[in-house]
């Protein structure tokens, strides 16, 4: 394996939105770097179930609203 052909794989610290931290390996930055997340699985509606508004704004709901009386 060529040394210059692969990025350095090292430990970094990931900081979640609630302040909790965990260590993982990554090619980002340098050894010991910190990655602070703005959105994570603890806060994002895609993982938490979120509000129904997210689904109501989709294309399927707009289509159904527009043609709700068309077929009968």
RAMO-V178104 format. One record per run of one state. SS is the DSSP state (H for helix, E for strand, - for the rest). FROM is the first residue (numbers start at 0). LEN is the number of residues. If there is no record, write none. Layout:
ss=<SS/SS>
from=<FROM/FROM>
len=<LEN/LEN>
This chain:
ss=<-/H/-/E/-/E/-/E/-/H/-/H/-/H/->
from=<0/2/5/9/15/20/26/33/36/44/48/52/56/58/66>
len=<2/3/4/6/5/6/7/3/8/4/4/4/2/8/6>
